[in-house]
Amino acid sequence: MADVTLYSTGWCPFCVRAKRLLAGKNARVHEIDVDREPEARREMMARSGRRTVPQIWIGDRHVGGCDELFALQRAGELDDLLAE
């Protein structure tokens, strides 16, 4: 199963939704709280070009945020990405 990196904050409802979906898939998620690690926010922005959370990577692929993650699920592509 692919490793998942998820940049988040403790108060973000979209982060909660994304984590819930990934937990339901038994994905291995490495969560990075950008509120607790300010340098991680800069790293996230440099990697993704985006300021908002969540920002999600499956393996080396930048998925995007919660909406993009759920779009992959609806398209039937998420399980294949996680299986890689």
PDB file with SEQRES, HELIX, SHEET and CRYST1 records, atoms N, CA, C and O in Angstrom:
SEQRES   1 A   84  MET ALA ASP VAL THR LEU TYR SER THR GLY TRP CYS PRO          
SEQRES   2 A   84  PHE CYS VAL ARG ALA LYS ARG LEU LEU ALA GLY LYS ASN          
SEQRES   3 A   84  ALA ARG VAL HIS GLU ILE ASP VAL ASP ARG GLU PRO GLU          
SEQRES   4 A   84  ALA ARG ARG GLU MET MET ALA ARG SER GLY ARG ARG THR          
SEQRES   5 A   84  VAL PRO GLN ILE TRP ILE GLY ASP ARG HIS VAL GLY GLY          
SEQRES   6 A   84  CYS ASP GLU LEU PHE ALA LEU GLN ARG ALA GLY GLU LEU          
SEQRES   7 A   84  ASP ASP LEU LEU ALA GLU                                      
HELIX    1 AA1 PRO A   13  GLY A   24  1                                  12    
HELIX    2 AA2 PRO A   38  SER A   48  1                                  11    
HELIX    3 AA3 CYS A   66  ARG A   74  1                                   9    
HELIX    4 AA4 LEU A   78  ALA A   83  1                                   6    
SHEET    1 AA1 4 ARG A  28  ASP A  33  0                                        
SHEET    2 AA1 4 ASP A   3  SER A   8  1                                        
SHEET    3 AA1 4 GLN A  55  ILE A  58 -1                                        
SHEET    4 AA1 4 ARG A  61  GLY A  64 -1                                        
CRYST1    1.000    1.000    1.000  90.00  90.00  90.00 P 1           1          
ATOM      1  N   MET A   1       0.839  -1.176   0.000  1.00  0.00           N  
ATOM      2  CA  MET A   1       0.000   0.000   0.000  1.00  0.00           C  
ATOM      3  C   MET A   1       0.883   1.237   0.000  1.00  0.00           C  
ATOM      4  O   MET A   1       1.910   1.276   0.677  1.00  0.00           O  
ATOM      5  N   ALA A   2       0.485   2.237  -0.753  1.00  0.00           N  
ATOM      6  CA  ALA A   2       1.239   3.480  -0.867  1.00  0.00           C  
ATOM      7  C   ALA A   2       1.155   4.276   0.426  1.00  0.00           C  
ATOM      8  O   ALA A   2       0.147   4.241   1.132  1.00  0.00           O  
ATOM      9  N   ASP A   3       2.229   4.992   0.720  1.00  0.00           N  
ATOM     10  CA  ASP A   3       2.215   5.895   1.862  1.00  0.00           C  
ATOM     11  C   ASP A   3       1.489   7.173   1.478  1.00  0.00           C  
ATOM     12  O   ASP A   3       1.601   7.650   0.349  1.00  0.00           O  
ATOM     13  N   VAL A   4       0.750   7.716   2.421  1.00  0.00           N  
ATOM     14  CA  VAL A   4       0.002   8.956   2.206  1.00  0.00           C  
ATOM     15  C   VAL A   4       0.570  10.017   3.137  1.00  0.00           C  
ATOM     16  O   VAL A   4       0.746   9.776   4.332  1.00  0.00           O  
ATOM     17  N   THR A   5       0.854  11.186   2.591  1.00  0.00           N  
ATOM     18  CA  THR A   5       1.269  12.333   3.385  1.00  0.00           C  
ATOM     19  C   THR A   5       0.137  13.340   3.333  1.00  0.00           C  
ATOM     20  O   THR A   5      -0.337  13.704   2.257  1.00  0.00           O  
ATOM     21  N   LEU A   6      -0.291  13.786   4.505  1.00  0.00           N  
ATOM     22  CA  LEU A   6      -1.414  14.705   4.595  1.00  0.00           C  
ATOM     23  C   LEU A   6      -1.029  15.871   5.490  1.00  0.00           C  
ATOM     24  O   LEU A   6      -0.822  15.704   6.692  1.00  0.00           O  
ATOM     25  N   TYR A   7      -0.934  17.058   4.892  1.00  0.00           N  
ATOM     26  CA  TYR A   7      -0.704  18.279   5.658  1.00  0.00           C  
ATOM     27  C   TYR A   7      -2.066  18.777   6.115  1.00  0.00           C  
ATOM     28  O   TYR A   7      -2.999  18.864   5.318  1.00  0.00           O  
ATOM     29  N   SER A   8      -2.182  19.109   7.411  1.00  0.00           N  
ATOM     30  CA  SER A   8      -3.486  19.463   7.952  1.00  0.00           C  
ATOM     31  C   SER A   8      -3.339  20.462   9.092  1.00  0.00           C  
ATOM     32  O   SER A   8      -2.237  20.861   9.469  1.00  0.00           O  
ATOM     33  N   THR A   9      -4.502  20.852   9.629  1.00  0.00           N  
ATOM     34  CA  THR A   9      -4.574  21.586  10.885  1.00  0.00           C  
ATOM     35  C   THR A   9      -5.589  20.859  11.754  1.00  0.00           C  
ATOM     36  O   THR A   9      -6.378  20.056  11.257  1.00  0.00           O  
ATOM     37  N   GLY A  10      -5.567  21.139  13.043  1.00  0.00           N  
ATOM     38  CA  GLY A  10      -6.474  20.470  13.967  1.00  0.00           C  
ATOM     39  C   GLY A  10      -7.908  20.936  13.868  1.00  0.00           C  
ATOM     40  O   GLY A  10      -8.804  20.245  14.354  1.00  0.00           O  
ATOM     41  N   TRP A  11      -8.163  22.078  13.259  1.00  0.00           N  
ATOM     42  CA  TRP A  11      -9.504  22.655  13.234  1.00  0.00           C  
ATOM     43  C   TRP A  11     -10.185  22.570  11.870  1.00  0.00           C  
ATOM     44  O   TRP A  11     -11.311  23.047  11.727  1.00  0.00           O  
ATOM     45  N   CYS A  12      -9.555  21.994  10.891  1.00  0.00           N  
ATOM     46  CA  CYS A  12     -10.042  22.006   9.505  1.00  0.00           C  
ATOM     47  C   CYS A  12     -11.047  20.875   9.253  1.00  0.00           C  
ATOM     48  O   CYS A  12     -10.681  19.704   9.356  1.00  0.00           O  
ATOM     49  N   PRO A  13     -12.316  21.202   8.921  1.00  0.00           N  
ATOM     50  CA  PRO A  13     -13.298  20.142   8.661  1.00  0.00           C  
ATOM     51  C   PRO A  13     -12.979  19.336   7.400  1.00  0.00           C  
ATOM     52  O   PRO A  13     -13.330  18.159   7.320  1.00  0.00           O  
ATOM     53  N   PHE A  14     -12.326  19.945   6.424  1.00  0.00           N  
ATOM     54  CA  PHE A  14     -11.953  19.219   5.211  1.00  0.00           C  
ATOM     55  C   PHE A  14     -10.852  18.202   5.508  1.00  0.00           C  
ATOM     56  O   PHE A  14     -10.812  17.124   4.915  1.00  0.00           O  
ATOM     57  N   CYS A  15      -9.966  18.558   6.428  1.00  0.00           N  
ATOM     58  CA  CYS A  15      -8.924  17.616   6.860  1.00  0.00           C  
ATOM     59  C   CYS A  15      -9.560  16.405   7.535  1.00  0.00           C  
ATOM     60  O   CYS A  15      -9.158  15.267   7.295  1.00  0.00           O  
ATOM     61  N   VAL A  16     -10.548  16.657   8.375  1.00  0.00           N  
ATOM     62  CA  VAL A  16     -11.246  15.574   9.069  1.00  0.00           C  
ATOM     63  C   VAL A  16     -11.919  14.647   8.062  1.00  0.00           C  
ATOM     64  O   VAL A  16     -11.836  13.426   8.201  1.00  0.00           O  
ATOM     65  N   ARG A  17     -12.576  15.200   7.060  1.00  0.00           N  
ATOM     66  CA  ARG A  17     -13.239  14.383   6.036  1.00  0.00           C  
ATOM     67  C   ARG A  17     -12.229  13.544   5.269  1.00  0.00           C  
ATOM     68  O   ARG A  17     -12.462  12.360   5.026  1.00  0.00           O  
ATOM     69  N   ALA A  18     -11.103  14.153   4.884  1.00  0.00           N  
ATOM     70  CA  ALA A  18     -10.078  13.428   4.133  1.00  0.00           C  
ATOM     71  C   ALA A  18      -9.489  12.302   4.982  1.00  0.00           C  
ATOM     72  O   ALA A  18      -9.306  11.185   4.497  1.00  0.00           O  
ATOM     73  N   LYS A  19      -9.193  12.594   6.245  1.00  0.00           N  
ATOM     74  CA  LYS A  19      -8.629  11.568   7.128  1.00  0.00           C  
ATOM     75  C   LYS A  19      -9.616  10.426   7.346  1.00  0.00           C  
ATOM     76  O   LYS A  19      -9.220   9.262   7.418  1.00  0.00           O  
ATOM     77  N   ARG A  20     -10.893  10.758   7.452  1.00  0.00           N  
ATOM     78  CA  ARG A  20     -11.917   9.729   7.657  1.00  0.00           C  
ATOM     79  C   ARG A  20     -11.994   8.798   6.434  1.00  0.00           C  
ATOM     80  O   ARG A  20     -12.078   7.579   6.579  1.00  0.00           O  
ATOM     81  N   LEU A  21     -11.965   9.385   5.236  1.00  0.00           N  
ATOM     82  CA  LEU A  21     -11.998   8.563   4.022  1.00  0.00           C  
ATOM     83  C   LEU A  21     -10.772   7.661   3.952  1.00  0.00           C  
ATOM     84  O   LEU A  21     -10.894   6.473   3.652  1.00  0.00           O  
ATOM     85  N   LEU A  22      -9.604   8.207   4.224  1.00  0.00           N  
ATOM     86  CA  LEU A  22      -8.374   7.419   4.155  1.00  0.00           C  
ATOM     87  C   LEU A  22      -8.338   6.343   5.237  1.00  0.00           C  
ATOM     88  O   LEU A  22      -7.849   5.239   4.993  1.00  0.00           O  
ATOM     89  N   ALA A  23      -8.847   6.650   6.424  1.00  0.00           N  
ATOM     90  CA  ALA A  23      -8.903   5.650   7.491  1.00  0.00           C  
ATOM     91  C   ALA A  23      -9.811   4.493   7.094  1.00  0.00           C  
ATOM     92  O   ALA A  23      -9.525   3.336   7.403  1.00  0.00           O  
ATOM     93  N   GLY A  24     -10.896   4.806   6.412  1.00  0.00           N  
ATOM     94  CA  GLY A  24     -11.805   3.768   5.936  1.00  0.00           C  
ATOM     95  C   GLY A  24     -11.174   2.858   4.897  1.00  0.00           C  
ATOM     96  O   GLY A  24     -11.633   1.738   4.674  1.00  0.00           O  
ATOM     97  N   LYS A  25     -10.111   3.352   4.262  1.00  0.00           N  
ATOM     98  CA  LYS A  25      -9.364   2.563   3.274  1.00  0.00           C  
ATOM     99  C   LYS A  25      -8.171   1.867   3.911  1.00  0.00           C  
ATOM    100  O   LYS A  25      -7.408   1.189   3.223  1.00  0.00           O  
ATOM    101  N   ASN A  26      -8.003   2.027   5.219  1.00  0.00           N  
ATOM    102  CA  ASN A  26      -6.851   1.484   5.948  1.00  0.00           C  
ATOM    103  C   ASN A  26      -5.524   1.976   5.386  1.00  0.00           C  
ATOM    104  O   ASN A  26      -4.532   1.247   5.374  1.00  0.00           O  
ATOM    105  N   ALA A  27      -5.519   3.217   4.923  1.00  0.00           N  
ATOM    106  CA  ALA A  27      -4.302   3.803   4.363  1.00  0.00           C  
ATOM    107  C   ALA A  27      -3.336   4.176   5.489  1.00  0.00           C  
ATOM    108  O   ALA A  27      -3.749   4.571   6.579  1.00  0.00           O  
ATOM    109  N   ARG A  28      -2.043   4.042   5.198  1.00  0.00           N  
ATOM    110  CA  ARG A  28      -1.005   4.499   6.118  1.00  0.00           C  
ATOM    111  C   ARG A  28      -0.823   5.994   5.881  1.00  0.00           C  
ATOM    112  O   ARG A  28      -0.299   6.400   4.844  1.00  0.00           O  
ATOM    113  N   VAL A  29      -1.249   6.808   6.830  1.00  0.00           N  
ATOM    114  CA  VAL A  29      -1.226   8.258   6.667  1.00  0.00           C  
ATOM    115  C   VAL A  29      -0.198   8.868   7.607  1.00  0.00           C  
ATOM    116  O   VAL A  29      -0.233   8.652   8.818  1.00  0.00           O  
ATOM    117  N   HIS A  30       0.706   9.625   7.030  1.00  0.00           N  
ATOM    118  CA  HIS A  30       1.653  10.426   7.806  1.00  0.00           C  
ATOM    119  C   HIS A  30       1.083  11.840   7.817  1.00  0.00           C  
ATOM    120  O   HIS A  30       1.144  12.553   6.815  1.00  0.00           O  
ATOM    121  N   GLU A  31       0.534  12.235   8.951  1.00  0.00           N  
ATOM    122  CA  GLU A  31      -0.109  13.537   9.071  1.00  0.00           C  
ATOM    123  C   GLU A  31       0.880  14.554   9.613  1.00  0.00           C  
ATOM    124  O   GLU A  31       1.601  14.289  10.575  1.00  0.00           O  
ATOM    125  N   ILE A  32       0.904  15.722   8.983  1.00  0.00           N  
ATOM    126  CA  ILE A  32       1.773  16.812   9.408  1.00  0.00           C  
ATOM    127  C   ILE A  32       0.878  18.007   9.736  1.00  0.00           C  
ATOM    128  O   ILE A  32       0.228  18.563   8.851  1.00  0.00           O  
ATOM    129  N   ASP A  33       0.849  18.395  11.001  1.00  0.00           N  
ATOM    130  CA  ASP A  33       0.029  19.512  11.459  1.00  0.00           C  
ATOM    131  C   ASP A  33       0.807  20.807  11.243  1.00  0.00           C  
ATOM    132  O   ASP A  33       1.788  21.069  11.939  1.00  0.00           O  
ATOM    133  N   VAL A  34       0.374  21.605  10.289  1.00  0.00           N  
ATOM    134  CA  VAL A  34       1.113  22.819   9.939  1.00  0.00           C  
ATOM    135  C   VAL A  34       0.942  23.932  10.967  1.00  0.00           C  
ATOM    136  O   VAL A  34       1.703  24.899  10.954  1.00  0.00           O  
ATOM    137  N   ASP A  35      -0.039  23.815  11.851  1.00  0.00           N  
ATOM    138  CA  ASP A  35      -0.158  24.790  12.938  1.00  0.00           C  
ATOM    139  C   ASP A  35       0.909  24.538  13.999  1.00  0.00           C  
ATOM    140  O   ASP A  35       1.434  25.480  14.593  1.00  0.00           O  
ATOM    141  N   ARG A  36       1.221  23.298  14.229  1.00  0.00           N  
ATOM    142  CA  ARG A  36       2.230  22.950  15.243  1.00  0.00           C  
ATOM    143  C   ARG A  36       3.647  23.022  14.698  1.00  0.00           C  
ATOM    144  O   ARG A  36       4.607  23.169  15.454  1.00  0.00           O  
ATOM    145  N   GLU A  37       3.771  22.917  13.375  1.00  0.00           N  
ATOM    146  CA  GLU A  37       5.082  22.944  12.732  1.00  0.00           C  
ATOM    147  C   GLU A  37       5.085  24.013  11.647  1.00  0.00           C  
ATOM    148  O   GLU A  37       4.855  23.697  10.480  1.00  0.00           O  
ATOM    149  N   PRO A  38       5.342  25.277  12.005  1.00  0.00           N  
ATOM    150  CA  PRO A  38       5.283  26.361  11.014  1.00  0.00           C  
ATOM    151  C   PRO A  38       6.174  26.132   9.790  1.00  0.00           C  
ATOM    152  O   PRO A  38       5.820  26.529   8.680  1.00  0.00           O  
ATOM    153  N   GLU A  39       7.308  25.503   9.990  1.00  0.00           N  
ATOM    154  CA  GLU A  39       8.190  25.224   8.847  1.00  0.00           C  
ATOM    155  C   GLU A  39       7.511  24.261   7.874  1.00  0.00           C  
ATOM    156  O   GLU A  39       7.750  24.322   6.668  1.00  0.00           O  
ATOM    157  N   ALA A  40       6.671  23.377   8.396  1.00  0.00           N  
ATOM    158  CA  ALA A  40       5.963  22.418   7.541  1.00  0.00           C  
ATOM    159  C   ALA A  40       4.987  23.128   6.607  1.00  0.00           C  
ATOM    160  O   ALA A  40       4.777  22.679   5.480  1.00  0.00           O  
ATOM    161  N   ARG A  41       4.389  24.227   7.057  1.00  0.00           N  
ATOM    162  CA  ARG A  41       3.493  24.988   6.175  1.00  0.00           C  
ATOM    163  C   ARG A  41       4.273  25.536   4.980  1.00  0.00           C  
ATOM    164  O   ARG A  41       3.804  25.477   3.844  1.00  0.00           O  
ATOM    165  N   ARG A  42       5.454  26.062   5.245  1.00  0.00           N  
ATOM    166  CA  ARG A  42       6.295  26.575   4.150  1.00  0.00           C  
ATOM    167  C   ARG A  42       6.683  25.437   3.203  1.00  0.00           C  
ATOM    168  O   ARG A  42       6.676  25.598   1.982  1.00  0.00           O  
ATOM    169  N   GLU A  43       7.016  24.298   3.780  1.00  0.00           N  
ATOM    170  CA  GLU A  43       7.355  23.125   2.973  1.00  0.00           C  
ATOM    171  C   GLU A  43       6.166  22.702   2.110  1.00  0.00           C  
ATOM    172  O   GLU A  43       6.327  22.420   0.922  1.00  0.00           O  
ATOM    173  N   MET A  44       4.967  22.658   2.711  1.00  0.00           N  
ATOM    174  CA  MET A  44       3.754  22.282   1.984  1.00  0.00           C  
ATOM    175  C   MET A  44       3.513  23.234   0.815  1.00  0.00           C  
ATOM    176  O   MET A  44       3.213  22.802  -0.298  1.00  0.00           O  
ATOM    177  N   MET A  45       3.647  24.531   1.080  1.00  0.00           N  
ATOM    178  CA  MET A  45       3.413  25.522   0.028  1.00  0.00           C  
ATOM    179  C   MET A  45       4.438  25.401  -1.089  1.00  0.00           C  
ATOM    180  O   MET A  45       4.096  25.559  -2.261  1.00  0.00           O  
ATOM    181  N   ALA A  46       5.680  25.125  -0.745  1.00  0.00           N  
ATOM    182  CA  ALA A  46       6.717  24.955  -1.762  1.00  0.00           C  
ATOM    183  C   ALA A  46       6.451  23.709  -2.607  1.00  0.00           C  
ATOM    184  O   ALA A  46       6.640  23.730  -3.824  1.00  0.00           O  
ATOM    185  N   ARG A  47       6.016  22.630  -1.967  1.00  0.00           N  
ATOM    186  CA  ARG A  47       5.761  21.374  -2.680  1.00  0.00           C  
ATOM    187  C   ARG A  47       4.516  21.451  -3.559  1.00  0.00           C  
ATOM    188  O   ARG A  47       4.504  20.942  -4.679  1.00  0.00           O  
ATOM    189  N   SER A  48       3.464  22.096  -3.037  1.00  0.00           N  
ATOM    190  CA  SER A  48       2.170  22.051  -3.722  1.00  0.00           C  
ATOM    191  C   SER A  48       1.835  23.316  -4.495  1.00  0.00           C  
ATOM    192  O   SER A  48       1.043  23.278  -5.436  1.00  0.00           O  
ATOM    193  N   GLY A  49       2.431  24.431  -4.106  1.00  0.00           N  
ATOM    194  CA  GLY A  49       2.045  25.706  -4.699  1.00  0.00           C  
ATOM    195  C   GLY A  49       0.722  26.217  -4.138  1.00  0.00           C  
ATOM    196  O   GLY A  49       0.161  27.182  -4.658  1.00  0.00           O  
ATOM    197  N   ARG A  50       0.225  25.588  -3.097  1.00  0.00           N  
ATOM    198  CA  ARG A  50      -1.061  25.959  -2.491  1.00  0.00           C  
ATOM    199  C   ARG A  50      -0.879  26.306  -1.029  1.00  0.00           C  
ATOM    200  O   ARG A  50       0.064  25.861  -0.376  1.00  0.00           O  
ATOM    201  N   ARG A  51      -1.820  27.125  -0.521  1.00  0.00           N  
ATOM    202  CA  ARG A  51      -1.761  27.579   0.874  1.00  0.00           C  
ATOM    203  C   ARG A  51      -2.757  26.852   1.768  1.00  0.00           C  
ATOM    204  O   ARG A  51      -2.617  26.874   2.991  1.00  0.00           O  
ATOM    205  N   THR A  52      -3.754  26.210   1.179  1.00  0.00           N  
ATOM    206  CA  THR A  52      -4.851  25.638   1.954  1.00  0.00           C  
ATOM    207  C   THR A  52      -4.560  24.198   2.353  1.00  0.00           C  
ATOM    208  O   THR A  52      -3.780  23.494   1.713  1.00  0.00           O  
ATOM    209  N   VAL A  53      -5.219  23.785   3.440  1.00  0.00           N  
ATOM    210  CA  VAL A  53      -5.139  22.396   3.887  1.00  0.00           C  
ATOM    211  C   VAL A  53      -6.508  21.759   3.715  1.00  0.00           C  
ATOM    212  O   VAL A  53      -7.519  22.461   3.744  1.00  0.00           O  
ATOM    213  N   PRO A  54      -6.562  20.472   3.539  1.00  0.00           N  
ATOM    214  CA  PRO A  54      -5.420  19.575   3.488  1.00  0.00           C  
ATOM    215  C   PRO A  54      -4.731  19.619   2.131  1.00  0.00           C  
ATOM    216  O   PRO A  54      -5.327  19.996   1.121  1.00  0.00           O  
ATOM    217  N   GLN A  55      -3.486  19.232   2.132  1.00  0.00           N  
ATOM    218  CA  GLN A  55      -2.751  18.928   0.904  1.00  0.00           C  
ATOM    219  C   GLN A  55      -2.300  17.484   1.065  1.00  0.00           C  
ATOM    220  O   GLN A  55      -1.712  17.107   2.079  1.00  0.00           O  
ATOM    221  N   ILE A  56      -2.588  16.687   0.043  1.00  0.00           N  
ATOM    222  CA  ILE A  56      -2.430  15.237   0.160  1.00  0.00           C  
ATOM    223  C   ILE A  56      -1.551  14.709  -0.962  1.00  0.00           C  
ATOM    224  O   ILE A  56      -1.714  15.069  -2.128  1.00  0.00           O  
ATOM    225  N   TRP A  57      -0.615  13.846  -0.581  1.00  0.00           N  
ATOM    226  CA  TRP A  57       0.201  13.105  -1.529  1.00  0.00           C  
ATOM    227  C   TRP A  57      -0.033  11.626  -1.297  1.00  0.00           C  
ATOM    228  O   TRP A  57      -0.056  11.159  -0.158  1.00  0.00           O  
ATOM    229  N   ILE A  58      -0.204  10.902  -2.377  1.00  0.00           N  
ATOM    230  CA  ILE A  58      -0.236   9.442  -2.311  1.00  0.00           C  
ATOM    231  C   ILE A  58       1.012   8.979  -3.031  1.00  0.00           C  
ATOM    232  O   ILE A  58       1.135   9.137  -4.246  1.00  0.00           O  
ATOM    233  N   GLY A  59       1.935   8.408  -2.279  1.00  0.00           N  
ATOM    234  CA  GLY A  59       3.257   8.142  -2.838  1.00  0.00           C  
ATOM    235  C   GLY A  59       3.876   9.481  -3.208  1.00  0.00           C  
ATOM    236  O   GLY A  59       3.924  10.397  -2.387  1.00  0.00           O  
ATOM    237  N   ASP A  60       4.346   9.593  -4.438  1.00  0.00           N  
ATOM    238  CA  ASP A  60       4.941  10.837  -4.922  1.00  0.00           C  
ATOM    239  C   ASP A  60       3.945  11.721  -5.651  1.00  0.00           C  
ATOM    240  O   ASP A  60       4.294  12.821  -6.081  1.00  0.00           O  
ATOM    241  N   ARG A  61       2.711  11.258  -5.797  1.00  0.00           N  
ATOM    242  CA  ARG A  61       1.703  12.007  -6.553  1.00  0.00           C  
ATOM    243  C   ARG A  61       0.950  12.984  -5.654  1.00  0.00           C  
ATOM    244  O   ARG A  61       0.370  12.599  -4.639  1.00  0.00           O  
ATOM    245  N   HIS A  62       0.971  14.252  -6.047  1.00  0.00           N  
ATOM    246  CA  HIS A  62       0.199  15.257  -5.326  1.00  0.00           C  
ATOM    247  C   HIS A  62      -1.249  15.153  -5.788  1.00  0.00           C  
ATOM    248  O   HIS A  62      -1.571  15.441  -6.941  1.00  0.00           O  
ATOM    249  N   VAL A  63      -2.105  14.739  -4.875  1.00  0.00           N  
ATOM    250  CA  VAL A  63      -3.526  14.574  -5.181  1.00  0.00           C  
ATOM    251  C   VAL A  63      -4.232  15.921  -5.143  1.00  0.00           C  
ATOM    252  O   VAL A  63      -5.114  16.185  -5.959  1.00  0.00           O  
ATOM    253  N   GLY A  64      -3.852  16.768  -4.208  1.00  0.00           N  
ATOM    254  CA  GLY A  64      -4.521  18.045  -4.007  1.00  0.00           C  
ATOM    255  C   GLY A  64      -5.171  18.057  -2.648  1.00  0.00           C  
ATOM    256  O   GLY A  64      -4.585  17.594  -1.670  1.00  0.00           O  
ATOM    257  N   GLY A  65      -6.386  18.586  -2.576  1.00  0.00           N  
ATOM    258  CA  GLY A  65      -7.092  18.700  -1.320  1.00  0.00           C  
ATOM    259  C   GLY A  65      -8.195  17.678  -1.165  1.00  0.00           C  
ATOM    260  O   GLY A  65      -8.227  16.656  -1.849  1.00  0.00           O  
ATOM    261  N   CYS A  66      -9.088  17.974  -0.262  1.00  0.00           N  
ATOM    262  CA  CYS A  66     -10.193  17.067   0.060  1.00  0.00           C  
ATOM    263  C   CYS A  66     -11.097  16.830  -1.155  1.00  0.00           C  
ATOM    264  O   CYS A  66     -11.471  15.692  -1.438  1.00  0.00           O  
ATOM    265  N   ASP A  67     -11.441  17.889  -1.864  1.00  0.00           N  
ATOM    266  CA  ASP A  67     -12.321  17.737  -3.032  1.00  0.00           C  
ATOM    267  C   ASP A  67     -11.716  16.807  -4.074  1.00  0.00           C  
ATOM    268  O   ASP A  67     -12.411  15.966  -4.644  1.00  0.00           O  
ATOM    269  N   GLU A  68     -10.432  16.961  -4.318  1.00  0.00           N  
ATOM    270  CA  GLU A  68      -9.764  16.111  -5.311  1.00  0.00           C  
ATOM    271  C   GLU A  68      -9.690  14.664  -4.829  1.00  0.00           C  
ATOM    272  O   GLU A  68      -9.828  13.733  -5.623  1.00  0.00           O  
ATOM    273  N   LEU A  69      -9.474  14.479  -3.534  1.00  0.00           N  
ATOM    274  CA  LEU A  69      -9.434  13.128  -2.976  1.00  0.00           C  
ATOM    275  C   LEU A  69     -10.781  12.436  -3.167  1.00  0.00           C  
ATOM    276  O   LEU A  69     -10.830  11.281  -3.589  1.00  0.00           O  
ATOM    277  N   PHE A  70     -11.866  13.132  -2.861  1.00  0.00           N  
ATOM    278  CA  PHE A  70     -13.192  12.545  -3.025  1.00  0.00           C  
ATOM    279  C   PHE A  70     -13.541  12.349  -4.501  1.00  0.00           C  
ATOM    280  O   PHE A  70     -14.278  11.424  -4.840  1.00  0.00           O  
ATOM    281  N   ALA A  71     -13.025  13.202  -5.375  1.00  0.00           N  
ATOM    282  CA  ALA A  71     -13.240  13.008  -6.808  1.00  0.00           C  
ATOM    283  C   ALA A  71     -12.571  11.723  -7.280  1.00  0.00           C  
ATOM    284  O   ALA A  71     -13.130  10.997  -8.102  1.00  0.00           O  
ATOM    285  N   LEU A  72     -11.380  11.438  -6.768  1.00  0.00           N  
ATOM    286  CA  LEU A  72     -10.709  10.175  -7.097  1.00  0.00           C  
ATOM    287  C   LEU A  72     -11.531   8.985  -6.612  1.00  0.00           C  
ATOM    288  O   LEU A  72     -11.631   7.966  -7.295  1.00  0.00           O  
ATOM    289  N   GLN A  73     -12.117   9.128  -5.424  1.00  0.00           N  
ATOM    290  CA  GLN A  73     -12.950   8.064  -4.886  1.00  0.00           C  
ATOM    291  C   GLN A  73     -14.175   7.837  -5.787  1.00  0.00           C  
ATOM    292  O   GLN A  73     -14.491   6.697  -6.126  1.00  0.00           O  
ATOM    293  N   ARG A  74     -14.858   8.914  -6.170  1.00  0.00           N  
ATOM    294  CA  ARG A  74     -16.043   8.793  -7.032  1.00  0.00           C  
ATOM    295  C   ARG A  74     -15.706   8.198  -8.393  1.00  0.00           C  
ATOM    296  O   ARG A  74     -16.508   7.466  -8.972  1.00  0.00           O  
ATOM    297  N   ALA A  75     -14.521   8.513  -8.900  1.00  0.00           N  
ATOM    298  CA  ALA A  75     -14.095   8.007 -10.206  1.00  0.00           C  
ATOM    299  C   ALA A  75     -13.591   6.570 -10.133  1.00  0.00           C  
ATOM    300  O   ALA A  75     -13.286   5.968 -11.163  1.00  0.00           O  
ATOM    301  N   GLY A  76     -13.500   6.012  -8.925  1.00  0.00           N  
ATOM    302  CA  GLY A  76     -13.016   4.645  -8.766  1.00  0.00           C  
ATOM    303  C   GLY A  76     -11.513   4.507  -8.897  1.00  0.00           C  
ATOM    304  O   GLY A  76     -11.014   3.411  -9.154  1.00  0.00           O  
ATOM    305  N   GLU A  77     -10.779   5.601  -8.725  1.00  0.00           N  
ATOM    306  CA  GLU A  77      -9.325   5.586  -8.912  1.00  0.00           C  
ATOM    307  C   GLU A  77      -8.539   5.551  -7.598  1.00  0.00           C  
ATOM    308  O   GLU A  77      -7.352   5.228  -7.595  1.00  0.00           O  
ATOM    309  N   LEU A  78      -9.188   5.877  -6.501  1.00  0.00           N  
ATOM    310  CA  LEU A  78      -8.470   5.999  -5.235  1.00  0.00           C  
ATOM    311  C   LEU A  78      -7.888   4.671  -4.766  1.00  0.00           C  
ATOM    312  O   LEU A  78      -6.736   4.620  -4.335  1.00  0.00           O  
ATOM    313  N   ASP A  79      -8.656   3.616  -4.844  1.00  0.00           N  
ATOM    314  CA  ASP A  79      -8.154   2.315  -4.383  1.00  0.00           C  
ATOM    315  C   ASP A  79      -6.906   1.891  -5.162  1.00  0.00           C  
ATOM    316  O   ASP A  79      -5.968   1.353  -4.574  1.00  0.00           O  
ATOM    317  N   ASP A  80      -6.888   2.124  -6.459  1.00  0.00           N  
ATOM    318  CA  ASP A  80      -5.726   1.765  -7.266  1.00  0.00           C  
ATOM    319  C   ASP A  80      -4.497   2.588  -6.857  1.00  0.00           C  
ATOM    320  O   ASP A  80      -3.391   2.055  -6.766  1.00  0.00           O  
ATOM    321  N   LEU A  81      -4.698   3.883  -6.612  1.00  0.00           N  
ATOM    322  CA  LEU A  81      -3.565   4.717  -6.179  1.00  0.00           C  
ATOM    323  C   LEU A  81      -3.026   4.240  -4.840  1.00  0.00           C  
ATOM    324  O   LEU A  81      -1.813   4.171  -4.644  1.00  0.00           O  
ATOM    325  N   LEU A  82      -3.907   3.917  -3.938  1.00  0.00           N  
ATOM    326  CA  LEU A  82      -3.466   3.471  -2.613  1.00  0.00           C  
ATOM    327  C   LEU A  82      -2.781   2.114  -2.673  1.00  0.00           C  
ATOM    328  O   LEU A  82      -1.931   1.816  -1.834  1.00  0.00           O  
ATOM    329  N   ALA A  83      -3.134   1.294  -3.644  1.00  0.00           N  
ATOM    330  CA  ALA A  83      -2.567  -0.053  -3.762  1.00  0.00           C  
ATOM    331  C   ALA A  83      -1.160  -0.049  -4.336  1.00  0.00           C  
ATOM    332  O   ALA A  83      -0.431  -1.030  -4.189  1.00  0.00           O  
ATOM    333  N   GLU A  84      -0.768   1.038  -4.988  1.00  0.00           N  
ATOM    334  CA  GLU A  84       0.554   1.079  -5.631  1.00  0.00           C  
ATOM    335  C   GLU A  84       1.679   1.017  -4.637  1.00  0.00           C  
ATOM    336  O   GLU A  84       2.847   1.042  -5.024  1.00  0.00           O  
TER     337      GLU A  84                                                      
END                                                                             
